[in-house]
Amino acid sequence: MSVAPPPTVILGDRFAGELGEMALPWQAEQAPDPRLLVLNERLATELGWDPAWLRSAEGLRLLVGNLVPAGATPVAQAYAGHQFGGFVPRLGDGRALLLGEVVDADGRLRDLHLKGSGRTPFARGGDGLAAVGPMLREYVVSEAMHALGIPTTRSLAVVATGRPVYRETVLPGAVLARVASSHLRVGSFQYARATGDVDLLRRLADHAIARHHADAGDTERPYLALFEAVVAAQASLVARWMLVGFVHGVMNTDNMTISGETIDYGPCAFMEAFDPATVYSSIDHGGRYAYGNQPVVAEWNLARLAEALLPLIDDDHERAIELAVESLGTFRPLYNAAWSAGMRAKLGLPEGLEDAVATSLFDELLTLLQENHVDHTSFFRALGAAARNDAEPARNLFLDLAGFDGWVERWRGLGPDAAAMDRVNPVYIPRNHLVEEALDAATDDDLEPLARLLDAVSAPFVERPGLLRYAAPAPQDFGAYRTFCGT
């Protein structure tokens, strides 16, 4: 590994220094022929880094972990997790490295993290590598989520390594450089708790409070307040997922952040025809992480966080459980309030509308959407035209015309705000068939489809000429969609 001070790139080692028991110093494997596939220049600028330098040979070596600034300590992070309900006490970064922390142009501390940088001692049976397609999927979907206003990790770059990756076929390898508020997860706390080291658990909690939820540190019970802050952040986050039809696909506890950012875009996708049972992940055979189950799973994951925090919440175990259960009980009302507020915005409903009226409207609409297999994104965007007295674009999506006509008449009687609806209902999302088209082309060294897709989803609320296919659902011959985790 080369060690040099790249211009303007300074990486700290706060996590490695404060939580050494959870940080295994490690080096990225050498990339034989690094080649930039995509660079997020706007994000680079936010970090205070020169995009032109990142495109240079030295910059690419930084982005694959082969050039590390002096003072940085790349580490593989340790964490545990419930994977599809089964607890694994030692997971960790099997193919990833935290290069370090950077203070961005606004003074915020953010992680620079790599995926696909090679095997670590946490790799278990994996090869530690990543293919071009899955890394570009994370780039596209995370940037789309950011443009939609949903808290998320960000993708800085995808660099082809020049190394083959062996899956069902031989694929070109790549490394994703990812930026996050941190990579602290529910699984991080589960790992610390499983060690039996209460001091480590406390230091981890103090680290999380200082980094994400500073107000909790000023309360009488800071660790309970930390838990409550995470509950609130996740209730808001999952409500936002549901409002845009996002299916995470693998909501294991090691994929739930303490910051409230979306993380680890593996077998993820955006729902097209509205159906709560929608599953895209090839490994989710029982539908545990189906679209409609996401709020329940989030609450279950938070219960696991509460269990990990019990020794810090109160010295009396029974009292700690009582307090944690009470705090966990706020998830459902917080989620329901966030989702309801979001649905009111999507339907352009006036302020002060009675809850009973709004709830009845929501329930009837969701039943109609499901029974008629209506495309989620297309419908809500077309509804803006209906608010302007042109109901045909939305009406044409339904088979039950009488049902739609009755619902839309009641809704229009409330005076919906069409302009407000257009500000929250996207035209463009990463349509699954277009994502696959872009990834297949990029795997064959054609980056044009990727660039066009990124252009569309980076400004999702503004309808633009020439992008009609980016607003349309998949053609019928696209078939049932399945996504894969990429390992």
DOKOLKOL-337759 format. One record per residue (C-alpha): residue in three letters; y, x, z. Coordinates in steps of 0.001 Angstrom, whole numbers, padded with zeros to 6 digits. Example, Ala and Ser with C-alpha at 12.3 -4.5 7.8 and 13.67 -1.06 7.14 Angstrom:
atom residu->ala, Y->-004500, X->012300, Z->007800
atom residu->ser, Y->-001060, X->013670, Z->007140
This chain:
atom residu->met, Y->000000, X->000000, Z->000000
atom residu->ser, Y->003488, X->001240, Z->-000822
atom residu->val, Y->006148, X->000953, Z->001835
atom residu->ala, Y->009732, X->000951, Z->000612
atom residu->pro, Y->012957, X->-000898, Z->001354
atom residu->pro, Y->013477, X->-003268, Z->-001585
atom residu->pro, Y->017181, X->-004081, Z->-002056
atom residu->thr, Y->018359, X->-006997, Z->000132
atom residu->val, Y->014764, X->-007828, Z->001172
atom residu->ile, Y->014346, X->-007599, Z->004940
atom residu->leu, Y->011265, X->-009089, Z->006575
atom residu->gly, Y->010842, X->-009449, Z->010320
atom residu->asp, Y->007635, X->-009478, Z->012328
atom residu->arg, Y->008465, X->-012003, Z->015012
atom residu->phe, Y->005170, X->-013891, Z->014895
atom residu->ala, Y->003172, X->-010664, Z->014842
atom residu->gly, Y->005186, X->-009265, Z->017744
atom residu->glu, Y->005210, X->-012331, Z->019985
atom residu->leu, Y->001691, X->-013610, Z->019322
atom residu->gly, Y->-000367, X->-010546, Z->018596
atom residu->glu, Y->-003582, X->-012256, Z->019730
atom residu->met, Y->-003159, X->-014629, Z->016769
atom residu->ala, Y->-002030, X->-012049, Z->014201
atom residu->leu, Y->-004460, X->-009666, Z->012561
atom residu->pro, Y->-002600, X->-006864, Z->010706
atom residu->trp, Y->-003942, X->-006734, Z->007184
atom residu->gln, Y->-003110, X->-005610, Z->003658
atom residu->ala, Y->-003137, X->-007509, Z->000410
atom residu->glu, Y->-005589, X->-006334, Z->-002204
atom residu->gln, Y->-004051, X->-004345, Z->-005023
atom residu->ala, Y->-003208, X->-006504, Z->-008040
atom residu->pro, Y->-004253, X->-004445, Z->-011076
atom residu->asp, Y->-001768, X->-005952, Z->-013527
atom residu->pro, Y->000804, X->-008280, Z->-011897
atom residu->arg, Y->002590, X->-010575, Z->-014333
atom residu->leu, Y->005146, X->-013205, Z->-013370
atom residu->leu, Y->004239, X->-016751, Z->-014367
atom residu->val, Y->007052, X->-018649, Z->-012663
atom residu->leu, Y->009903, X->-017752, Z->-010309
atom residu->asn, Y->011981, X->-020182, Z->-008280
atom residu->glu, Y->015373, X->-018562, Z->-008826
atom residu->arg, Y->017235, X->-021166, Z->-006788
atom residu->leu, Y->014987, X->-020581, Z->-003788
atom residu->ala, Y->015283, X->-016811, Z->-004206
atom residu->thr, Y->019046, X->-017174, Z->-004050
atom residu->glu, Y->018738, X->-019323, Z->-000907
atom residu->leu, Y->016829, X->-016445, Z->000658
atom residu->gly, Y->019605, X->-014047, Z->-000320
atom residu->trp, Y->017361, X->-012214, Z->-002782
atom residu->asp, Y->018228, X->-011114, Z->-006301
atom residu->pro, Y->016054, X->-013008, Z->-008823
atom residu->ala, Y->016453, X->-010195, Z->-011343
atom residu->trp, Y->014995, X->-007718, Z->-008851
atom residu->leu, Y->012095, X->-010061, Z->-008066
atom residu->arg, Y->011291, X->-010060, Z->-011774
atom residu->ser, Y->011143, X->-006255, Z->-011814
atom residu->ala, Y->007963, X->-004235, Z->-011392
atom residu->glu, Y->008839, X->-003560, Z->-007743
atom residu->gly, Y->009713, X->-007194, Z->-007154
atom residu->leu, Y->006367, X->-008336, Z->-008499
atom residu->arg, Y->004620, X->-005897, Z->-006194
atom residu->leu, Y->006439, X->-007506, Z->-003264
atom residu->leu, Y->005388, X->-010964, Z->-004457
atom residu->val, Y->001708, X->-009979, Z->-004444
atom residu->gly, Y->001964, X->-008090, Z->-001160
atom residu->asn, Y->001558, X->-004587, Z->-002588
atom residu->leu, Y->005102, X->-003519, Z->-001638
atom residu->val, Y->006145, X->-004247, Z->001923
atom residu->pro, Y->009611, X->-003528, Z->003355
atom residu->ala, Y->009779, X->-001117, Z->006264
atom residu->gly, Y->009611, X->-002984, Z->009563
atom residu->ala, Y->007427, X->-005792, Z->008249
atom residu->thr, Y->003892, X->-006323, Z->009548
atom residu->pro, Y->001758, X->-008403, Z->007177
atom residu->val, Y->-000799, X->-010389, Z->009164
atom residu->ala, Y->-003540, X->-012906, Z->008676
atom residu->gln, Y->-002853, X->-015700, Z->011138
atom residu->ala, Y->-005576, X->-017061, Z->013385
atom residu->tyr, Y->-006000, X->-020797, Z->013859
atom residu->ala, Y->-008736, X->-023336, Z->014446
atom residu->gly, Y->-009071, X->-026845, Z->013085
atom residu->his, Y->-010898, X->-030096, Z->012670
atom residu->gln, Y->-012146, X->-030169, Z->009079
atom residu->phe, Y->-013212, X->-033685, Z->008068
atom residu->gly, Y->-013589, X->-034443, Z->011777
atom residu->gly, Y->-015719, X->-031421, Z->012719
atom residu->phe, Y->-014157, X->-028762, Z->014927
atom residu->val, Y->-014224, X->-025137, Z->013773
atom residu->pro, Y->-012893, X->-022833, Z->016533
atom residu->arg, Y->-012049, X->-019937, Z->014222
atom residu->leu, Y->-010596, X->-020530, Z->010768
atom residu->gly, Y->-007489, X->-018485, Z->010041
atom residu->asp, Y->-005962, X->-017108, Z->006848
atom residu->gly, Y->-009056, X->-016260, Z->004857
atom residu->arg, Y->-007177, X->-015592, Z->001622
atom residu->ala, Y->-003589, X->-015467, Z->002781
atom residu->leu, Y->-001094, X->-013234, Z->004532
atom residu->leu, Y->002144, X->-013799, Z->006392
atom residu->leu, Y->004290, X->-010975, Z->005012
atom residu->gly, Y->007015, X->-011672, Z->007546
atom residu->glu, Y->010085, X->-013727, Z->008340
atom residu->val, Y->013377, X->-013730, Z->006481
atom residu->val, Y->016778, X->-015018, Z->007586
atom residu->asp, Y->018057, X->-017027, Z->004634
atom residu->ala, Y->021634, X->-017376, Z->003397
atom residu->asp, Y->022237, X->-020249, Z->005856
atom residu->gly, Y->020940, X->-018285, Z->008842
atom residu->arg, Y->017592, X->-020099, Z->009035
atom residu->leu, Y->014431, X->-018171, Z->009857
atom residu->arg, Y->011720, X->-018737, Z->007242
atom residu->asp, Y->008258, X->-017350, Z->006553
atom residu->leu, Y->007227, X->-015522, Z->003394
atom residu->his, Y->003517, X->-016139, Z->002971
atom residu->leu, Y->000988, X->-015316, Z->000261
atom residu->lys, Y->-002058, X->-017234, Z->-000955
atom residu->gly, Y->-004775, X->-015566, Z->-002982
atom residu->ser, Y->-003966, X->-012037, Z->-001803
atom residu->gly, Y->-007584, X->-011118, Z->-001010
atom residu->arg, Y->-010255, X->-011375, Z->001642
atom residu->thr, Y->-009384, X->-011061, Z->005309
atom residu->pro, Y->-011763, X->-011037, Z->008296
atom residu->phe, Y->-011200, X->-014830, Z->008445
atom residu->ala, Y->-012550, X->-015331, Z->004922
atom residu->arg, Y->-016068, X->-016319, Z->005982
atom residu->gly, Y->-017950, X->-016736, Z->002670
atom residu->gly, Y->-014902, X->-016879, Z->000409
atom residu->asp, Y->-013697, X->-014202, Z->-001973
atom residu->gly, Y->-010095, X->-014392, Z->-000740
atom residu->leu, Y->-008757, X->-014933, Z->-004224
atom residu->ala, Y->-007038, X->-017778, Z->-006043
atom residu->ala, Y->-006951, X->-018876, Z->-009655
atom residu->val, Y->-003857, X->-019531, Z->-011734
atom residu->gly, Y->-004361, X->-023302, Z->-011902
atom residu->pro, Y->-004467, X->-024184, Z->-008173
atom residu->met, Y->-001541, X->-021878, Z->-007395
atom residu->leu, Y->000565, X->-023477, Z->-010113
atom residu->arg, Y->-000464, X->-026911, Z->-008809
atom residu->glu, Y->001023, X->-026034, Z->-005432
atom residu->tyr, Y->004171, X->-024730, Z->-007128
atom residu->val, Y->004654, X->-027916, Z->-009169
atom residu->val, Y->003820, X->-030426, Z->-006446
atom residu->ser, Y->005713, X->-028709, Z->-003639
atom residu->glu, Y->008835, X->-028401, Z->-005770
atom residu->ala, Y->008496, X->-032045, Z->-006798
atom residu->met, Y->008229, X->-033029, Z->-003135
atom residu->his, Y->011333, X->-031004, Z->-002342
atom residu->ala, Y->013235, X->-032750, Z->-005125
atom residu->leu, Y->012082, X->-036109, Z->-003722
atom residu->gly, Y->013651, X->-035168, Z->-000383
atom residu->ile, Y->010342, X->-034818, Z->001463
atom residu->pro, Y->010033, X->-031939, Z->003971
atom residu->thr, Y->007769, X->-029327, Z->002459
atom residu->thr, Y->006876, X->-025703, Z->002184
atom residu->arg, Y->008450, X->-024218, Z->-000948
atom residu->ser, Y->007000, X->-022134, Z->-003738
atom residu->leu, Y->008887, X->-018959, Z->-004555
atom residu->ala, Y->006672, X->-017555, Z->-007294
atom residu->val, Y->003257, X->-017465, Z->-008893
atom residu->val, Y->002158, X->-014069, Z->-010147
atom residu->ala, Y->-000957, X->-013496, Z->-012247
atom residu->thr, Y->-002870, X->-010558, Z->-010809
atom residu->gly, Y->-004833, X->-009377, Z->-013827
atom residu->arg, Y->-008009, X->-009851, Z->-011772
atom residu->pro, Y->-010687, X->-012400, Z->-012762
atom residu->val, Y->-011710, X->-015076, Z->-010272
atom residu->tyr, Y->-015221, X->-016469, Z->-010385
atom residu->arg, Y->-015581, X->-020206, Z->-009845
atom residu->glu, Y->-017656, X->-022511, Z->-012081
atom residu->thr, Y->-016261, X->-020311, Z->-014836
atom residu->val, Y->-014312, X->-017061, Z->-014949
atom residu->leu, Y->-010616, X->-017781, Z->-014416
atom residu->pro, Y->-007471, X->-015642, Z->-014316
atom residu->gly, Y->-006409, X->-014793, Z->-010762
atom residu->ala, Y->-002998, X->-015382, Z->-009211
atom residu->val, Y->-001047, X->-015102, Z->-005985
atom residu->leu, Y->001360, X->-017758, Z->-004751
atom residu->ala, Y->004366, X->-016651, Z->-002710
atom residu->arg, Y->005282, X->-019507, Z->-000372
atom residu->val, Y->008261, X->-020078, Z->001902
atom residu->ala, Y->008078, X->-022259, Z->005017
atom residu->ser, Y->010001, X->-022954, Z->008193
atom residu->ser, Y->006862, X->-021497, Z->009767
atom residu->his, Y->003112, X->-021654, Z->009395
atom residu->leu, Y->002484, X->-022974, Z->012918
atom residu->arg, Y->-000116, X->-025718, Z->012743
atom residu->val, Y->-001897, X->-028122, Z->015048
atom residu->gly, Y->-004818, X->-025754, Z->014476
atom residu->ser, Y->-002756, X->-022876, Z->015879
atom residu->phe, Y->-002597, X->-024670, Z->019219
atom residu->gln, Y->-006256, X->-025575, Z->019042
atom residu->tyr, Y->-007087, X->-021891, Z->018588
atom residu->ala, Y->-004938, X->-020807, Z->021521
atom residu->arg, Y->-006450, X->-023508, Z->023748
atom residu->ala, Y->-009990, X->-022559, Z->022706
atom residu->thr, Y->-009438, X->-018988, Z->023889
atom residu->gly, Y->-008926, X->-020265, Z->027427
atom residu->asp, Y->-005800, X->-018102, Z->027703
atom residu->val, Y->-003127, X->-020435, Z->029093
atom residu->asp, Y->-000523, X->-017679, Z->028892
atom residu->leu, Y->-001145, X->-017371, Z->025130
atom residu->leu, Y->-000914, X->-021148, Z->024782
atom residu->arg, Y->002389, X->-021155, Z->026676
atom residu->arg, Y->003825, X->-018321, Z->024579
atom residu->leu, Y->002800, X->-020142, Z->021416
atom residu->ala, Y->004489, X->-023322, Z->022646
atom residu->asp, Y->007629, X->-021403, Z->023597
atom residu->his, Y->007635, X->-019798, Z->020138
atom residu->ala, Y->007348, X->-023241, Z->018515
atom residu->ile, Y->010121, X->-024689, Z->020667
atom residu->ala, Y->012478, X->-021827, Z->019892
atom residu->arg, Y->011729, X->-021974, Z->016204
atom residu->his, Y->011582, X->-025710, Z->015521
atom residu->his, Y->012405, X->-028002, Z->018411
atom residu->ala, Y->014995, X->-026217, Z->020529
atom residu->asp, Y->016111, X->-029407, Z->022297
atom residu->ala, Y->012685, X->-029638, Z->023932
atom residu->gly, Y->013424, X->-026469, Z->025872
atom residu->asp, Y->016273, X->-028171, Z->027733
atom residu->thr, Y->014136, X->-030997, Z->029106
atom residu->glu, Y->012334, X->-031409, Z->032420
atom residu->arg, Y->008973, X->-031271, Z->030657
atom residu->pro, Y->009525, X->-028967, Z->027646
atom residu->tyr, Y->005917, X->-028964, Z->026438
atom residu->leu, Y->005655, X->-032740, Z->026519
atom residu->ala, Y->008989, X->-032866, Z->024707
atom residu->leu, Y->007585, X->-030440, Z->022108
atom residu->phe, Y->004657, X->-032773, Z->021547
atom residu->glu, Y->006959, X->-035757, Z->021214
atom residu->ala, Y->009106, X->-033899, Z->018679
atom residu->val, Y->006055, X->-033110, Z->016561
atom residu->val, Y->004922, X->-036738, Z->016793
atom residu->ala, Y->008323, X->-037902, Z->015539
atom residu->ala, Y->008433, X->-035321, Z->012733
atom residu->gln, Y->004965, X->-036229, Z->011497
atom residu->ala, Y->005585, X->-039980, Z->011711
atom residu->ser, Y->008613, X->-039545, Z->009462
atom residu->leu, Y->006800, X->-037178, Z->007091
atom residu->val, Y->003723, X->-039336, Z->006530
atom residu->ala, Y->005887, X->-042422, Z->006021
atom residu->arg, Y->007676, X->-040549, Z->003238
atom residu->trp, Y->004345, X->-039612, Z->001665
atom residu->met, Y->003296, X->-043238, Z->001671
atom residu->leu, Y->006553, X->-044426, Z->000141
atom residu->val, Y->006126, X->-042223, Z->-002941
atom residu->gly, Y->002352, X->-042654, Z->-003238
atom residu->phe, Y->001474, X->-039079, Z->-002317
atom residu->val, Y->-002128, X->-038360, Z->-001340
atom residu->his, Y->-002491, X->-035058, Z->000522
atom residu->gly, Y->-006244, X->-035010, Z->000133
atom residu->val, Y->-007238, X->-032733, Z->003006
atom residu->met, Y->-005436, X->-033668, Z->006227
atom residu->asn, Y->-007398, X->-031342, Z->008476
atom residu->thr, Y->-005641, X->-030343, Z->011686
atom residu->asp, Y->-005090, X->-026858, Z->010307
atom residu->asn, Y->-003066, X->-028487, Z->007516
atom residu->met, Y->-000596, X->-030273, Z->009818
atom residu->thr, Y->002532, X->-028311, Z->010664
atom residu->ile, Y->004488, X->-028245, Z->013899
atom residu->ser, Y->007717, X->-028207, Z->011885
atom residu->gly, Y->006972, X->-031480, Z->010080
atom residu->glu, Y->006748, X->-029879, Z->006629
atom residu->thr, Y->004049, X->-030723, Z->004105
atom residu->ile, Y->001701, X->-027762, Z->003717
atom residu->asp, Y->-001359, X->-026659, Z->001743
atom residu->tyr, Y->-001334, X->-028523, Z->-001552
atom residu->gly, Y->-005003, X->-028322, Z->-002412
atom residu->pro, Y->-006724, X->-031450, Z->-003759
atom residu->cys, Y->-003471, X->-033433, Z->-003702
atom residu->ala, Y->-002179, X->-035966, Z->-006217
atom residu->phe, Y->000204, X->-038861, Z->-006660
atom residu->met, Y->-001344, X->-042323, Z->-006725
atom residu->glu, Y->-000911, X->-044285, Z->-009923
atom residu->ala, Y->-002450, X->-047788, Z->-009631
atom residu->phe, Y->-001654, X->-048979, Z->-006118
atom residu->asp, Y->-004782, X->-049025, Z->-003971
atom residu->pro, Y->-005009, X->-047980, Z->-000304
atom residu->ala, Y->-008569, X->-046696, Z->-000946
atom residu->thr, Y->-007354, X->-044114, Z->-003480
atom residu->val, Y->-009082, X->-040740, Z->-003058
atom residu->tyr, Y->-008656, X->-037779, Z->-005396
atom residu->ser, Y->-010333, X->-034937, Z->-003514
atom residu->ser, Y->-013769, X->-034057, Z->-004884
atom residu->ile, Y->-015029, X->-033259, Z->-001374
atom residu->asp, Y->-013759, X->-036395, Z->000412
atom residu->his, Y->-016929, X->-038399, Z->-000169
atom residu->gly, Y->-016298, X->-040874, Z->002637
atom residu->gly, Y->-012623, X->-041516, Z->001932
atom residu->arg, Y->-011504, X->-040072, Z->005276
atom residu->tyr, Y->-008245, X->-038906, Z->003727
atom residu->ala, Y->-007660, X->-041838, Z->001372
atom residu->tyr, Y->-004061, X->-042854, Z->000722
atom residu->gly, Y->-004173, X->-045803, Z->003112
atom residu->asn, Y->-005808, X->-043777, Z->005898
atom residu->gln, Y->-003115, X->-041115, Z->006099
atom residu->pro, Y->-001108, X->-042634, Z->008979
atom residu->val, Y->-004267, X->-043141, Z->011068
atom residu->val, Y->-005441, X->-039592, Z->010359
atom residu->ala, Y->-002022, X->-038195, Z->011293
atom residu->glu, Y->-002213, X->-039992, Z->014633
atom residu->trp, Y->-005754, X->-038658, Z->015183
atom residu->asn, Y->-004595, X->-035118, Z->014427
atom residu->leu, Y->-001730, X->-035487, Z->016876
atom residu->ala, Y->-004195, X->-036556, Z->019545
atom residu->arg, Y->-005923, X->-033207, Z->018996
atom residu->leu, Y->-002581, X->-031445, Z->019482
atom residu->ala, Y->-002110, X->-033366, Z->022724
atom residu->glu, Y->-005528, X->-032208, Z->023931
atom residu->ala, Y->-004585, X->-028600, Z->023222
atom residu->leu, Y->-001312, X->-028920, Z->025137
atom residu->leu, Y->-002724, X->-030622, Z->028249
atom residu->pro, Y->-002680, X->-027496, Z->030487
atom residu->leu, Y->001042, X->-027131, Z->029791
atom residu->ile, Y->002008, X->-030781, Z->030164
atom residu->asp, Y->001019, X->-031082, Z->033812
atom residu->asp, Y->-001053, X->-029141, Z->036336
atom residu->asp, Y->-002841, X->-032372, Z->037222
atom residu->his, Y->-005274, X->-032937, Z->034336
atom residu->glu, Y->-005376, X->-036722, Z->034724
atom residu->arg, Y->-001593, X->-036927, Z->034890
atom residu->ala, Y->-001337, X->-034707, Z->031795
atom residu->ile, Y->-003626, X->-037080, Z->029895
atom residu->glu, Y->-001595, X->-040076, Z->031028
atom residu->leu, Y->001669, X->-038507, Z->029848
atom residu->ala, Y->000178, X->-037355, Z->026537
atom residu->val, Y->-001307, X->-040767, Z->025774
atom residu->glu, Y->002033, X->-042418, Z->026493
atom residu->ser, Y->003829, X->-040010, Z->024159
atom residu->leu, Y->001211, X->-040380, Z->021438
atom residu->gly, Y->001778, X->-044119, Z->021652
atom residu->thr, Y->005196, X->-043619, Z->020076
atom residu->phe, Y->003652, X->-042543, Z->016762
atom residu->arg, Y->002867, X->-046005, Z->015431
atom residu->pro, Y->006261, X->-047589, Z->016151
atom residu->leu, Y->008028, X->-044501, Z->014801
atom residu->tyr, Y->005896, X->-044512, Z->011660
atom residu->asn, Y->006296, X->-048261, Z->011162
atom residu->ala, Y->010067, X->-048016, Z->011573
atom residu->ala, Y->010311, X->-045134, Z->009088
atom residu->trp, Y->008068, X->-046840, Z->006550
atom residu->ser, Y->009845, X->-050170, Z->006907
atom residu->ala, Y->013265, X->-048547, Z->006500
atom residu->gly, Y->011971, X->-046755, Z->003412
atom residu->met, Y->010587, X->-049963, Z->001915
atom residu->arg, Y->013854, X->-051742, Z->002559
atom residu->ala, Y->015596, X->-048962, Z->000637
atom residu->lys, Y->013068, X->-049079, Z->-002221
atom residu->leu, Y->013647, X->-052820, Z->-002554
atom residu->gly, Y->017417, X->-052518, Z->-002149
atom residu->leu, Y->017452, X->-055003, Z->000713
atom residu->pro, Y->020712, X->-055740, Z->002534
atom residu->glu, Y->021346, X->-054433, Z->006030
atom residu->gly, Y->020699, X->-056899, Z->008801
atom residu->leu, Y->017867, X->-058704, Z->007023
atom residu->glu, Y->015484, X->-060138, Z->009615
atom residu->asp, Y->012312, X->-058142, Z->010161
atom residu->ala, Y->010111, X->-061195, Z->009633
atom residu->val, Y->011622, X->-061823, Z->006188
atom residu->ala, Y->011283, X->-058185, Z->005155
atom residu->thr, Y->007719, X->-057884, Z->006460
atom residu->ser, Y->006610, X->-061011, Z->004610
atom residu->leu, Y->008143, X->-059644, Z->001425
atom residu->phe, Y->006406, X->-056279, Z->001858
atom residu->asp, Y->002997, X->-057773, Z->002600
atom residu->glu, Y->003039, X->-060116, Z->-000367
atom residu->leu, Y->004232, X->-057389, Z->-002717
atom residu->leu, Y->001565, X->-054885, Z->-001689
atom residu->thr, Y->-001136, X->-057503, Z->-002182
atom residu->leu, Y->000194, X->-058257, Z->-005665
atom residu->leu, Y->000353, X->-054567, Z->-006565
atom residu->gln, Y->-003210, X->-053955, Z->-005444
atom residu->glu, Y->-004726, X->-057056, Z->-007018
atom residu->asn, Y->-002989, X->-056348, Z->-010335
atom residu->his, Y->-003648, X->-052576, Z->-010366
atom residu->val, Y->000050, X->-051918, Z->-010869
atom residu->asp, Y->001345, X->-048388, Z->-011236
atom residu->his, Y->003196, X->-047607, Z->-008005
atom residu->thr, Y->005972, X->-045382, Z->-009349
atom residu->ser, Y->006601, X->-047356, Z->-012550
atom residu->phe, Y->006878, X->-050626, Z->-010659
atom residu->phe, Y->009478, X->-049563, Z->-008131
atom residu->arg, Y->011617, X->-047897, Z->-010781
atom residu->ala, Y->011368, X->-050945, Z->-013073
atom residu->leu, Y->012390, X->-053140, Z->-010175
atom residu->gly, Y->015874, X->-051649, Z->-010448
atom residu->ala, Y->016197, X->-053368, Z->-013817
atom residu->ala, Y->014954, X->-056599, Z->-012235
atom residu->ala, Y->017779, X->-056349, Z->-009708
atom residu->arg, Y->020096, X->-056234, Z->-012742
atom residu->asn, Y->018536, X->-059475, Z->-014040
atom residu->asp, Y->016060, X->-057882, Z->-016441
atom residu->ala, Y->012691, X->-058538, Z->-014857
atom residu->glu, Y->010585, X->-057971, Z->-017979
atom residu->pro, Y->009850, X->-054237, Z->-017495
atom residu->ala, Y->008411, X->-054952, Z->-014054
atom residu->arg, Y->006850, X->-058268, Z->-015047
atom residu->asn, Y->004927, X->-056647, Z->-017884
atom residu->leu, Y->002985, X->-054597, Z->-015337
atom residu->phe, Y->001300, X->-057702, Z->-013863
atom residu->leu, Y->-001532, X->-060003, Z->-014907
atom residu->asp, Y->-000650, X->-062587, Z->-012255
atom residu->leu, Y->002674, X->-063579, Z->-013771
atom residu->ala, Y->003124, X->-066622, Z->-011566
atom residu->gly, Y->002589, X->-064525, Z->-008465
atom residu->phe, Y->005110, X->-061949, Z->-009609
atom residu->asp, Y->007657, X->-064576, Z->-010664
atom residu->gly, Y->007493, X->-066273, Z->-007296
atom residu->trp, Y->007883, X->-063013, Z->-005414
atom residu->val, Y->010729, X->-061668, Z->-007547
atom residu->glu, Y->012640, X->-064949, Z->-007232
atom residu->arg, Y->012558, X->-064735, Z->-003435
atom residu->trp, Y->013485, X->-061042, Z->-003541
atom residu->arg, Y->016423, X->-061498, Z->-005927
atom residu->gly, Y->017702, X->-064273, Z->-003723
atom residu->leu, Y->018401, X->-061619, Z->-001097
atom residu->gly, Y->020855, X->-059776, Z->-003362
atom residu->pro, Y->019151, X->-056386, Z->-003839
atom residu->asp, Y->021315, X->-053340, Z->-004576
atom residu->ala, Y->020078, X->-051885, Z->-007880
atom residu->ala, Y->022092, X->-048665, Z->-007672
atom residu->ala, Y->020754, X->-047943, Z->-004177
atom residu->met, Y->017220, X->-048532, Z->-005445
atom residu->asp, Y->017647, X->-046008, Z->-008244
atom residu->arg, Y->018609, X->-043379, Z->-005691
atom residu->val, Y->015256, X->-043614, Z->-003893
atom residu->asn, Y->012762, X->-044733, Z->-006553
atom residu->pro, Y->011857, X->-041788, Z->-008793
atom residu->val, Y->011430, X->-041935, Z->-012539
atom residu->tyr, Y->009410, X->-038741, Z->-012648
atom residu->ile, Y->006588, X->-037549, Z->-010414
atom residu->pro, Y->003904, X->-034944, Z->-011201
atom residu->arg, Y->001703, X->-037322, Z->-013165
atom residu->asn, Y->-001874, X->-036204, Z->-012785
atom residu->his, Y->-002665, X->-035963, Z->-016486
atom residu->leu, Y->000498, X->-033959, Z->-017112
atom residu->val, Y->-000268, X->-031615, Z->-014230
atom residu->glu, Y->-003721, X->-030951, Z->-015671
atom residu->glu, Y->-002260, X->-030469, Z->-019125
atom residu->ala, Y->000242, X->-027927, Z->-017797
atom residu->leu, Y->-002335, X->-026059, Z->-015712
atom residu->asp, Y->-004855, X->-025881, Z->-018543
atom residu->ala, Y->-002196, X->-024539, Z->-020896
atom residu->ala, Y->-000967, X->-021994, Z->-018347
atom residu->thr, Y->-004519, X->-020767, Z->-017781
atom residu->asp, Y->-004529, X->-020027, Z->-021521
atom residu->asp, Y->-001147, X->-018236, Z->-021267
atom residu->asp, Y->000965, X->-021129, Z->-022608
atom residu->leu, Y->003692, X->-021802, Z->-020016
atom residu->glu, Y->005755, X->-024281, Z->-022056
atom residu->pro, Y->004086, X->-027473, Z->-020717
atom residu->leu, Y->004581, X->-026161, Z->-017177
atom residu->ala, Y->008271, X->-025516, Z->-017792
atom residu->arg, Y->008790, X->-029000, Z->-019233
atom residu->leu, Y->006977, X->-030656, Z->-016327
atom residu->leu, Y->008966, X->-028668, Z->-013763
atom residu->asp, Y->012194, X->-029665, Z->-015491
atom residu->ala, Y->011273, X->-033346, Z->-015257
atom residu->val, Y->010137, X->-033423, Z->-011623
atom residu->ser, Y->013002, X->-031236, Z->-010393
atom residu->ala, Y->015450, X->-034111, Z->-010997
atom residu->pro, Y->013219, X->-037120, Z->-010319
atom residu->phe, Y->015814, X->-039870, Z->-009901
atom residu->val, Y->017831, X->-039318, Z->-013077
atom residu->glu, Y->016424, X->-040893, Z->-016236
atom residu->arg, Y->016913, X->-038541, Z->-019164
atom residu->pro, Y->016315, X->-038844, Z->-022913
atom residu->gly, Y->013269, X->-037130, Z->-024323
atom residu->leu, Y->011219, X->-037401, Z->-021120
atom residu->leu, Y->009565, X->-040768, Z->-021668
atom residu->arg, Y->006017, X->-039387, Z->-021428
atom residu->tyr, Y->006827, X->-037899, Z->-018007
atom residu->ala, Y->007565, X->-041400, Z->-016681
atom residu->ala, Y->004384, X->-043017, Z->-018029
atom residu->pro, Y->001026, X->-043418, Z->-016275
atom residu->ala, Y->-002030, X->-041624, Z->-017586
atom residu->pro, Y->-003585, X->-043074, Z->-020724
atom residu->gln, Y->-006726, X->-045115, Z->-020139
atom residu->asp, Y->-008952, X->-042466, Z->-021683
atom residu->phe, Y->-007846, X->-039965, Z->-019008
atom residu->gly, Y->-010524, X->-041481, Z->-016783
atom residu->ala, Y->-011086, X->-041192, Z->-013039
atom residu->tyr, Y->-009150, X->-038288, Z->-011573
atom residu->arg, Y->-010650, X->-035703, Z->-009218
atom residu->thr, Y->-008955, X->-032668, Z->-007720
atom residu->phe, Y->-010444, X->-029527, Z->-006196
atom residu->cys, Y->-009342, X->-027227, Z->-003403
atom residu->gly, Y->-009440, X->-024081, Z->-005545
atom residu->thr, Y->-011597, X->-021936, Z->-003256
